[in-house]
Amino acid sequence: MKKLKIFFILPICVLISCNEDEGEIDYADLGANIVLNTSSISNLDENHTMEFSIITADDVIVTDIAVTKGINTVNANVSAETATFNSSLLGTLSGNEEDGIDISAVSTLSNGKPYSKDFNIAITKALSLEKGLDAIIYDTAVEDTLIFEASTKSAVIDNISLEWKKGKEGTYAATTPLGSPLNVDGDTIIFTNFTDASYGYNLAVKDTLYYRFIATSGTLTDSLETYIPIISQTFDTSSKVILSSDLTKNKLNLDTATFYTDTNNEDAEIKFKSPTGFEKEGTTDINFVKVGDLSGESEYYNTIDKLFAEKDLLIAQRLYDAGTKETEVTAATNGDLYIYKITRDVTEYGMIKIGDVVSTNGGTSLTEINIEFGEAEIK
């Protein structure tokens, strides 16, 4: 056993115990201590060897350790500086992940004094996510990666299966997204070009994919559920500006939201067009499509306000492809929405929403169009 050499003189009260409560005898009183080395096990480790370290002074020996959980007690196997017992004493582990399991250990010492100590054993799930997903982006070539892990102290995991369902109220069904059994130590699931037709899930934007991993070890199981919203590709932010007939600021670069004068023929991409519109500037590769009736669309996009609020680039692309392309708009009015496609180094889709249109005549006619716009590349 590990021995402690004490090179200072302890007060006599320490040697014979200063505790009035004999149920709380500490290590300094007795010259012995035990430490639970196996302080955490997985919920599948119902047959695992648990170990204590034994530390004593030179003249003290631990001869026995009785370990108790609830009404059940076992005698640990004491050998030199360690003692062991089996986790079967703890009973069912699953369901105790939040609070752990309390045990007490009463040691019999060679000096005739008992030494008791309480412990809490943390119970962890065998399954965990190394990398979760906040969402799966619909119809993108950019990979969305979900990684799970499986770990126990000594329990052997026989297999890990996976189930899926659509939405919280759906019914789970088996799935093999990798086309082969999952690795029992953990695996990576990569979503790419995810659409309603891919993966056999029939999931569209605004749906939620639920996954349930199930690890089996003999007759024991552990499960892990995660849910992943399906979202569209969008532009993240929008800019609010005023496009004016004022020749000192009648041209706009959509990429930088910067205004230029009428004499600048290099930097702008669109410019004000009389009486209340806008048009492409110079050689800019841009076209506009006016959005029409959306009542036949999904409830998420069936008005102009909803569509712009969603900033959905895939819907924008579809409406653009189906619409009439123009390089100029002459009479925009409050509430109109235009989809545009612009090619710089890459091609991007965007939306221009028309706000208030104000005309004044203070000696010089001036028209201002409040617009909000945003754009992004579809990947």
Buried (B, 14 or more C-beta within 10 A) or exposed (E): BEEBEEEEEEEEEEEEBEEEEEEEBEBBBBBBBBEBEBEEBBBBBBEBEBBBBBBBBEEBBBEEBBBBBEEEEBEBEBEEBBBBBBBEBBEEBBEBBEEBBBBEBBBBBEBEBEBBBEBEBEBBBBBBBEEEBEEBBBBBEEEBEBBBBBBBBEBEBEEBBBBBBBEEEEEBEEBEBEEEEBEBEBBEBEBBEBBBEBBEBEBEBBBBBBBBBBBBBEEBBBBBEBBBEBBBBBBEEBEEBBBBBBEEBBBBBBEEEBBBBBEBEEBBBBBBBEEBBBBBBEEBEBBBBBBEEBEEBBEBBBBBEBBBEBBBBBBBBBBBEEBEEBEEBEEBEEEBBBBBBBEEEEEBBBBBBBBEBBEEEEEEEEBBBBBBBBBBEBE
